[in-house]
Amino acid sequence: MFDFTTYDVETEEREVTKETRCGVFGCYPPWLQILASKKSYVILFGLVGMNQLAIGSYAVATITTLEKRFKIPSQTSGIITGSWDFGTICSSITIAYIGSKGHKTRWVALGTLLVSVACYSQLLPYILFGPGSDAIAIAQSSNSTDKTSIASSCGMGALYSEDCYDGNTSSTPAILIFMSQFLLGVGVSMYWTLGIAYLDDNVRKNQTPWLIAISSTIRLFGSPIGFWVASKAVEFYVDPTLSPPITDKDPRWIGAWWMGWIPFGIIASIFSVLLSLFPRVLPRASQRLKEQARVEVKTEEKTGNNTFGGFCQMLKRLFRNRLLLCNTFSYVFYMFGVLFYYVYMPKYMESQFHMTASDANMITGNVGLISSAIGVIASGYVVSSFKPSARMITGCNFGVEALGVICMIVYAHLGCQGNNLHGQWAADGSWDLNQQCNSECNCGPSVPYEPVCDLTRSVTFFSPCHAGCSEVVFYEGVKMFKNCSCIPETFTAVDSFCPVDCQYDLIIFLVIFCIMSLLSSMSHSGLVIIQFRTVDPEDKSVSIALSEMMCSALAYIPAPIIYGYLIDKSCMVWGQTCGERGNCWLYFGETLRYYANYTSAGFLTVALVFDFGTWYYSKNLALYDEDCTEDTNHQLQGENNSKRKKQSLIQDEAL
């Protein structure tokens, strides 16, 4: 007689084996099965995140160079930065809902492939518009006939002609970069919503904090890599085939902002292929489900309400979850408060501590890395080993963010003091560069920015024209200006910004920044577990997508625009091209510090209110396997005992 039970078991085992083996298109070679483990996925997941974080850091690090190249104000660059998160808003929830019913890692692979395509598309502005006429003019100038210096000398400013058909002020480059960033947001959203859900689905719940900490630590190295690549890229001239007479320390220098997108795109393509090979369910997770769950493990997709009505019911459950909403809004306002330093820290370091773009990128990429890595690892170890309650985790987060408010206020008073730029306040509130000493030089608004320094008085002039200089000389390779009407006759001006020494404030700033990176990474790592445990397992992916969408809509998109507006309000001297306002060359340091840091402190204060709500509603939340499955284990144990009793009775009857 045919045994249907044996047939069903064998068929099920073959199908389950297929779903738990690495491969694609029916090809599952034995040597590839080394990837079918949580260790392999955690490492690859961390590496993919590292590449994505490096891409984001590189985009942030090259913002100031893009502003100079395409004459973009900071508010516009803030809109471009927000386009990444606009892509997340438009895709995250829909993709999370569809992808949660299918093969999660292949969806993440598709997103990583989109990231690769977006990296290559970032090259289009350079391919279409080239290095720009200003960069070419500087590179083609020689020491004896420096076109820029002649144009910015006294009496020559009115004769300076501009190329208004070069595309420097065209909106097309900004639109192209916007679209590329949008595509990056779509691709990265799959990583966050489905990739981390796949990890939590395939490991024991008490292992999730530790494994997330490992992958997050790997990911953290993306920030210094991105800033390091940017610092090296901008050391090259925007067109590497040209040899300009200036160095990267000159504020007119335009670095090769496009160079880093090529390797990042190639790496993303490789990771996309590797992710597509992972199985739907890891082998050990499949075995664990068969042992612990009281349902059969089937290879077909889990049946459920996959209709639009089911999707609406899921959203209704999530929006009624008070703990989830408080946790999400707490993170939203926290990110709004700190996003200024995520997006504009290189610009802030340049303006407050008078650094070059390369040095600012190096410091931004490395400062806080070790602290953040230690914080993430320590948090994962503490949560996995000591299993603190939800209230302990949320209470710790409240204290750290309260300390963050104090630190923002301290930041507002750290920076290079004073303003040594020659000029005075005008009646309309702007900084007037034209004074009596240079009134006969005709220094118009289109005179190129070429700072010169009167070393005797430590006064910086916007250009040789504004210093009243009419003669250019070179002494041992150093460009100097003579016959300057705004400088005493016995002295000359050198071609540079006057040096300012404020290393003490810089050291204090960096020390506080490292301490806060350590504490913030420790406190916020535990909130990820609360995010997972406060919703039903089938709602996990969509809850992550909902939180990401709300963060994007309420923080990631508006914050760079608002902070960019505040930066523009702090501008001292605007550049002009063809009668239109371009990028800002110099800022009021004190005004910028107050605007940025007090605004950040305000949003962190709002986050504290929702932190209290998260603490209040997390009283009875169970975070670990021992808490979540205690009743289930008792029930299963009772069922096993009853089965043993039945088997014993059957044996007795047989005897």
C-alpha positions in Angstrom: 0.0 0.0 0.0 1.3 3.5 -0.9 2.3 5.6 2.1 1.1 9.1 1.5 2.7 10.4 4.7 6.1 9.3 3.5 5.5 10.9 0.1 4.5 14.2 1.6 7.5 14.3 3.9 9.9 13.5 1.1 8.4 16.1 -1.2 8.4 18.7 1.5 12.1 18.0 2.3 13.1 18.4 -1.3 11.2 21.7 -1.6 12.6 23.0 1.7 16.1 22.0 0.6 15.6 24.1 -2.6 14.5 27.1 -0.6 17.4 26.9 1.8 20.3 26.5 -0.7 22.3 29.3 -2.3 22.0 29.7 -6.0 19.9 31.1 -8.8 18.0 29.9 -11.9 18.0 26.3 -10.7 21.8 26.2 -10.2 22.8 25.3 -6.6 26.4 24.1 -6.6 27.7 22.6 -3.3 30.7 24.9 -3.1 28.3 27.9 -3.0 26.5 26.7 0.1 29.1 28.3 2.4 27.0 31.5 2.0 23.9 29.8 3.5 24.7 30.9 7.0 23.9 33.8 9.3 27.6 34.6 9.6 28.0 35.1 5.8 24.8 37.2 5.6 25.8 39.4 8.6 29.2 40.1 7.0 27.8 40.7 3.5 24.9 42.8 5.0 27.5 45.0 6.8 29.7 45.3 3.7 26.7 46.4 1.6 25.8 49.0 4.2 29.4 50.1 4.4 29.4 50.8 0.6 26.1 52.6 0.8 27.3 54.8 3.8 30.5 55.5 1.9 28.4 56.7 -1.1 26.3 58.9 1.2 29.4 60.3 2.9 31.1 60.9 -0.5 28.0 62.8 -1.7 28.1 65.0 1.5 31.8 65.6 1.2 31.6 66.9 -2.4 28.8 69.3 -1.8 31.0 72.3 -1.3 32.9 71.5 -4.5 29.6 71.1 -6.5 28.5 74.5 -5.1 31.6 76.1 -6.5 31.6 74.3 -9.8 27.9 74.9 -10.7 27.3 78.1 -8.6 24.8 76.4 -6.4 23.6 78.1 -3.1 23.4 75.9 0.0 19.6 75.8 0.1 19.6 74.3 -3.4 22.2 71.8 -2.4 20.0 70.9 0.6 17.2 70.1 -1.8 19.5 67.9 -3.8 20.6 66.1 -0.6 16.9 65.6 0.3 16.2 63.9 -3.0 17.8 60.7 -1.6 15.1 60.5 1.0 12.4 61.6 -1.4 13.1 58.4 -3.3 12.8 56.5 0.0 9.4 58.0 0.7 8.1 57.1 -2.8 9.2 53.5 -2.6 9.8 52.2 0.9 6.3 51.1 2.1 5.2 49.6 -1.2 8.4 47.7 -1.8 8.5 46.5 1.9 4.9 45.2 1.6 5.5 43.4 -1.7 9.0 42.2 -0.8 8.0 40.9 2.6 5.9 38.3 0.8 8.7 37.2 -1.5 12.4 36.6 -1.6 13.8 39.3 0.6 17.5 39.1 -0.4 16.8 39.3 -4.1 14.8 42.4 -3.5 17.8 43.8 -1.6 20.0 42.7 -4.5 17.7 44.7 -6.9 18.0 47.7 -4.7 21.8 47.4 -4.7 21.8 47.2 -8.5 19.8 50.5 -8.6 22.5 52.0 -6.3 25.1 51.0 -8.8 23.2 52.6 -11.7 22.7 55.8 -9.7 26.5 56.0 -9.1 27.2 55.8 -12.8 24.5 58.4 -13.5 26.3 60.9 -11.2 29.0 61.2 -13.9 26.6 62.7 -16.4 27.0 66.4 -15.2 30.8 66.1 -15.7 30.4 64.3 -19.1 27.9 66.8 -20.4 29.4 70.1 -19.0 33.0 69.3 -18.4 35.2 71.1 -15.9 33.8 74.6 -16.5 35.2 77.8 -18.1 36.5 79.1 -14.7 38.5 76.0 -14.0 39.9 76.0 -17.6 40.8 79.7 -17.4 42.7 79.2 -14.1 44.5 76.2 -15.4 45.6 77.9 -18.7 47.0 80.9 -16.9 50.7 81.1 -16.3 52.8 82.9 -13.7 53.6 85.7 -16.0 50.1 86.3 -17.4 47.6 85.2 -14.8 44.3 86.0 -16.3 42.4 85.8 -13.0 44.8 88.1 -11.2 44.7 90.6 -14.0 40.9 90.6 -14.0 40.8 91.1 -10.3 43.4 93.8 -10.1 42.6 97.4 -9.4 41.1 99.1 -12.5 40.5 95.9 -14.4 37.4 94.6 -12.6 35.0 96.6 -14.8 36.7 95.1 -17.9 36.3 91.5 -16.7 34.1 89.5 -19.2 32.1 86.4 -18.2 31.2 83.4 -20.3 27.4 83.2 -19.7 26.9 80.3 -22.1 29.1 77.8 -20.3 26.4 76.1 -18.3 27.9 77.1 -15.0 24.6 78.5 -13.7 22.3 76.1 -15.6 19.8 74.1 -13.7 20.4 71.0 -15.7 23.4 69.7 -13.7 21.4 70.2 -10.4 18.4 68.3 -12.0 20.7 65.4 -13.1 22.2 65.1 -9.6 18.7 65.3 -8.0 17.5 62.4 -10.1 20.6 60.3 -9.3 20.1 60.9 -5.6 16.5 60.0 -6.0 17.4 56.7 -7.5 19.9 56.1 -4.6 17.1 56.6 -2.2 14.9 53.9 -3.9 17.8 51.4 -3.9 18.8 52.0 -0.3 15.3 51.7 1.0 15.2 48.0 0.1 18.4 47.5 2.2 16.9 49.0 5.3 13.4 47.6 5.2 13.9 44.1 3.8 17.6 43.4 4.5 17.4 43.9 8.3 14.0 42.1 8.4 15.6 39.0 6.7 18.4 39.1 9.4 15.9 39.1 12.3 13.8 36.4 10.6 16.7 34.0 10.4 18.3 34.3 13.9 17.2 33.7 17.4 15.6 36.8 18.9 18.2 37.2 21.7 21.0 37.1 19.0 19.5 39.9 17.0 21.1 42.8 19.0 24.5 41.3 18.8 24.4 40.5 15.1 22.9 43.9 14.2 25.8 45.5 16.2 28.4 43.5 14.2 26.9 44.5 10.8 26.4 48.1 12.0 30.1 48.2 13.1 31.2 47.0 9.7 28.8 49.6 8.1 30.4 52.4 10.2 33.6 52.1 8.3 31.8 53.4 5.2 31.8 56.9 6.6 35.6 57.3 6.8 36.0 55.5 3.5 33.6 57.9 1.8 35.3 61.0 3.2 38.7 59.6 2.6 37.9 58.9 -1.1 36.4 62.4 -1.3 39.5 64.0 0.2 41.7 62.2 -2.2 39.5 63.0 -5.2 39.3 66.7 -4.5 43.1 66.9 -4.3 43.0 66.2 -8.1 42.0 69.1 -10.3 38.4 68.8 -11.7 40.1 68.0 -15.1 43.2 65.8 -14.2 44.7 66.6 -17.6 45.1 70.3 -16.7 47.9 71.7 -14.5 46.7 74.9 -12.7 49.2 77.2 -11.0 47.2 77.1 -7.7 47.0 74.3 -5.1 44.1 72.6 -3.3 44.6 75.1 -0.5 43.4 77.9 -2.7 39.7 78.6 -2.2 39.2 78.8 -6.0 40.4 75.2 -6.4 37.7 72.9 -7.9 38.5 69.2 -7.2 37.6 66.1 -9.2 34.2 65.6 -7.5 33.1 63.0 -10.0 36.1 60.6 -9.6 34.8 58.5 -6.7 31.5 57.5 -8.2 33.2 55.0 -10.5 34.6 52.6 -7.9 31.5 52.8 -5.7 29.3 51.8 -8.7 31.5 48.8 -9.4 31.5 47.6 -5.8 27.7 47.9 -5.6 27.3 45.8 -8.8 29.4 43.0 -7.2 27.4 43.1 -4.0 24.2 42.9 -6.0 25.3 39.6 -7.6 26.3 38.1 -4.2 23.0 39.1 -2.5 20.9 37.5 -5.2 22.5 34.1 -4.4 21.2 33.9 -0.8 18.3 31.4 -0.1 14.8 32.5 0.9 15.4 31.0 4.3 18.7 30.0 5.9 19.0 26.3 6.7 19.2 26.5 10.5 16.3 29.0 10.6 14.2 26.6 8.6 15.1 23.7 11.0 14.3 25.9 14.0 10.9 26.8 12.6 10.0 23.2 12.2 11.0 22.4 15.7 9.5 25.4 17.5 6.4 26.2 15.5 3.3 24.0 15.5 2.7 24.3 11.8 4.4 22.6 8.9 7.2 24.3 7.1 6.0 24.7 3.5 8.0 25.9 0.6 5.1 28.0 -0.8 4.8 31.5 0.3 3.1 32.0 3.5 -0.6 32.6 2.7 -2.1 35.7 4.1 -4.2 38.6 3.3 -2.1 40.0 0.4 -4.8 42.3 -0.8 -5.1 46.1 -0.6 -7.6 45.7 2.2 -5.0 43.6 4.1 -2.4 46.3 3.5 -4.8 49.0 4.9 -5.5 46.8 8.0 -1.7 46.5 8.6 -1.3 50.3 8.4 -4.2 50.7 10.8 -2.5 48.4 13.3 0.7 50.3 13.0 -0.8 53.7 13.4 -2.6 52.6 16.5 0.6 51.4 18.1 1.5 54.2 20.5 4.9 52.8 21.5 5.9 52.5 17.8 4.8 56.0 17.1 6.6 57.5 20.1 9.7 55.6 19.2 9.5 56.7 15.6 8.8 60.4 16.3 11.6 60.4 18.9 14.0 59.3 16.2 12.6 61.7 13.7 13.2 64.8 15.8 16.6 63.4 17.0 17.7 63.0 13.4 16.4 66.5 12.5 18.6 67.9 15.3 21.8 66.2 14.3 21.4 66.2 10.5 23.2 69.5 10.2 26.4 67.7 11.1 25.6 64.7 9.0 25.1 66.9 5.9 27.1 70.1 6.4 29.9 69.2 8.7 32.7 69.6 6.1 31.3 73.0 5.2 31.0 73.8 8.9 34.7 72.8 9.6 35.8 74.9 6.6 34.0 78.0 7.7 34.5 77.8 11.5 38.1 76.5 11.7 39.4 77.7 8.3 40.3 74.3 6.9 40.8 73.2 3.3 38.1 70.9 1.7 40.5 67.9 1.8 41.4 68.4 5.5 37.7 68.9 6.5 36.7 65.7 4.7 39.5 63.7 6.4 38.6 64.9 9.9 34.8 64.5 9.3 35.3 60.9 8.1 37.6 59.8 10.9 36.4 61.7 14.0 34.0 59.7 16.0 34.5 56.5 14.0 36.2 54.6 16.9 33.8 56.0 19.4 30.8 55.0 17.3 32.2 51.5 16.6 32.9 50.9 20.3 29.4 52.2 21.2 27.6 49.9 18.8 29.6 46.8 19.8 29.2 47.6 23.5 25.5 48.1 23.1 25.0 44.8 21.2 27.0 43.0 23.9 25.2 44.5 26.8 21.7 43.9 25.3 22.5 40.4 24.3 24.3 39.4 27.5 22.5 41.3 30.3 19.1 41.7 28.6 18.1 45.1 30.0 14.5 45.9 30.1 12.8 48.1 27.5 12.4 50.8 30.1 16.1 50.8 30.9 17.0 51.2 27.2 14.5 54.0 26.6 15.6 55.7 29.9 19.2 55.6 28.8 18.3 57.1 25.5 16.4 60.0 27.2 19.5 60.9 29.3 21.8 60.8 26.3 19.6 63.1 24.2 19.3 65.5 27.2 23.1 65.7 27.2 23.0 66.3 23.5 21.0 69.4 24.0 23.7 70.8 26.3 26.5 69.9 23.8 24.7 71.8 21.0 24.7 74.9 23.1 28.4 74.4 23.8 29.1 74.0 20.1 27.5 77.4 19.5 30.4 79.0 21.3 33.3 77.0 19.7 35.0 78.4 16.6 37.4 81.0 15.3 36.5 84.3 16.7 36.4 87.6 14.9 36.0 88.8 11.3 39.2 89.9 9.6 37.6 90.5 6.1 38.1 94.1 5.0 34.9 96.1 4.7 32.0 97.3 6.9 28.3 96.8 7.3 26.1 98.5 4.7 22.7 100.1 5.3 20.9 97.0 3.9 22.6 94.7 6.3 25.1 93.3 3.8 28.9 93.4 4.0 30.2 96.3 1.9 33.6 95.4 0.3 34.0 98.7 -1.5 35.6 101.3 0.8 37.2 104.7 0.2 40.7 103.3 -0.4 39.5 101.2 -3.4 36.8 103.5 -4.7 38.7 104.2 -7.9 39.3 100.5 -8.7 35.8 99.7 -10.1 35.6 96.4 -8.2 32.2 95.2 -9.5 30.2 92.2 -8.2 31.6 89.9 -10.8 35.3 90.2 -9.8 36.6 86.7 -9.2 37.2 85.6 -5.6 41.0 85.7 -5.0 41.7 86.5 -1.3 44.9 88.4 -0.5 46.3 89.0 3.0 47.9 92.1 4.6 50.1 90.2 7.0 51.1 93.2 9.0 47.5 93.9 10.1 46.1 90.4 9.5 43.4 91.7 7.3 42.0 89.7 4.4 40.8 91.4 1.2 38.3 89.7 -1.1 40.5 90.2 -4.2 43.6 92.3 -5.2 41.1 94.8 -6.7 39.5 95.4 -3.3 43.0 95.8 -1.8 43.7 98.4 -4.4 46.6 96.5 -5.8 47.8 97.3 -9.4 51.0 95.2 -9.7 51.6 91.4 -9.5 55.0 90.0 -8.7 56.4 86.5 -7.9 59.1 86.1 -5.3 60.5 82.6 -4.9 57.3 81.1 -6.4 55.0 83.1 -4.1 52.5 85.4 -5.7 52.6 88.9 -4.2 50.8 92.2 -4.9 52.3 95.7 -4.8 51.1 99.2 -5.1 48.0 98.5 -3.0 46.1 101.6 -2.1 44.5 99.9 1.0 47.8 98.7 2.4 50.7 100.9 3.6 53.2 101.7 0.8 56.1 99.8 2.5 54.2 96.5 2.6 52.9 94.1 0.1 50.0 91.5 0.1 50.3 87.8 -0.3 47.9 85.6 -2.3 46.0 83.8 0.5 43.6 84.1 3.3 45.1 85.5 6.5 45.8 82.6 8.9 43.8 82.3 12.1 44.8 80.2 15.1 41.9 78.5 16.9 43.2 75.0 17.5 42.1 75.0 21.1 38.4 75.4 20.2 38.9 72.7 17.5 40.3 70.2 20.0 37.4 70.8 22.4 34.9 70.5 19.6 36.3 67.1 18.5 36.5 65.7 22.0 32.9 66.5 22.7 31.9 65.1 19.3 33.6 61.8 20.0 32.0 61.4 23.4 28.6 62.1 22.0 29.2 59.7 19.1 30.0 57.0 21.7 26.9 57.6 23.9 24.5 58.1 21.0 25.6 54.9 19.2 25.1 53.0 22.5 21.7 54.3 23.3 20.1 54.2 19.8 21.3 50.7 19.0 18.9 49.3 21.6 15.9 51.2 20.1 16.2 48.9 17.0 15.1 45.9 19.1 12.2 47.9 20.5 11.2 48.7 16.9 11.1 44.9 16.1 9.3 43.7 19.2 6.6 46.2 19.4 4.9 44.9 16.2 3.6 41.6 15.0 6.2 39.5 13.1 4.3 39.8 9.8 4.2 43.6 10.2 7.9 43.9 10.8 9.1 44.9 7.3 6.3 47.4 6.8 6.9 49.0 10.2 10.5 49.6 9.3 9.4 51.1 6.0 6.9 53.3 7.8 9.5 54.6 10.2 11.9 55.2 7.3 9.2 57.0 5.3 8.3 59.2 8.3 12.0 60.0 9.0 12.5 60.9 5.3 9.3 63.0 5.1 9.7 64.8 8.4 13.5 65.0 8.9 15.8 63.8 6.0 14.1 65.9 3.4 13.2 69.2 5.2 16.3 69.3 7.5 19.0 69.8 4.8 16.8 72.5 3.1 16.1 74.4 6.4 19.8 74.2 7.5 20.8 75.2 4.0 18.6 78.2 4.3 20.2 79.1 7.6 23.6 78.7 6.1 22.7 81.0 3.3 21.3 83.6 5.8 24.8 83.5 7.4 26.5 84.4 4.1 28.9 87.4 4.2 29.9 87.6 0.5 28.0 86.1 -2.4 29.5 85.3 -5.7 27.8 86.6 -8.8 27.9 85.2 -12.4 26.1 86.9 -15.3 24.1 89.0 -12.9 22.8 86.1 -10.9 23.6 85.1 -7.4 25.8 82.0 -7.2 27.5 80.3 -4.3 28.6 81.9 -1.0 32.3 82.5 -0.6 32.5 83.6 3.0 30.2 83.3 6.1 29.7 85.1 9.3 31.1 82.4 11.6 29.3 83.4 14.8 26.0 83.8 13.1 26.3 80.4 11.4 27.2 78.8 14.8 24.2 80.3 16.5 21.7 79.5 13.8 22.8 75.9 13.3 23.4 74.8 16.9 20.5 76.5 18.6 18.1 75.1 15.9 19.6 71.6 16.5 19.1 72.0 20.3 15.5 73.0 19.8 14.7 69.8 17.8 16.5 67.6 20.2 14.4 69.1 23.0 11.2 68.1 21.1 12.7 64.6 20.7 13.0 64.4 24.5 9.2 64.7 24.8 8.7 61.6 22.6 11.5 59.8 24.5 9.4 60.1 27.6 6.4 58.6 25.7 8.6 55.7 24.5 9.7 55.1 28.1 6.1 55.3 29.4 4.6 52.8 26.9 7.4 50.3 27.0 6.6 49.1 30.5 5.3 45.7 29.6 7.2 45.1 26.3 9.0 41.7 26.1 12.3 41.9 24.1 13.9 38.5 24.3 13.1 34.8 23.5 12.8 33.9 27.2 10.1 36.6 27.7 8.3 36.2 24.3 8.0 32.4 24.3 7.7 31.4 27.9 4.0 30.6 27.7 4.5 28.9 24.4 7.2 26.7 25.7 5.0 25.6 28.6 2.2 24.8 26.2 4.5 22.8 23.9 5.9 20.9 26.8 2.4 20.0 27.9 1.6 18.8 24.4 4.7 16.7 24.2 3.9 15.1 27.6 0.4 14.2 26.4 1.8 12.7 23.2 4.2 10.5 25.3 1.3 9.4 27.4 -0.8 8.4 24.3 2.2 6.5 22.8 2.6 4.7 26.1 -1.1 3.7 26.2 -0.9 2.5 22.6 2.1 0.3 23.4 0.3 -1.1 26.5 -2.7 -2.0 24.4 -0.5 -3.6 21.8 1.1 -5.7 24.5 
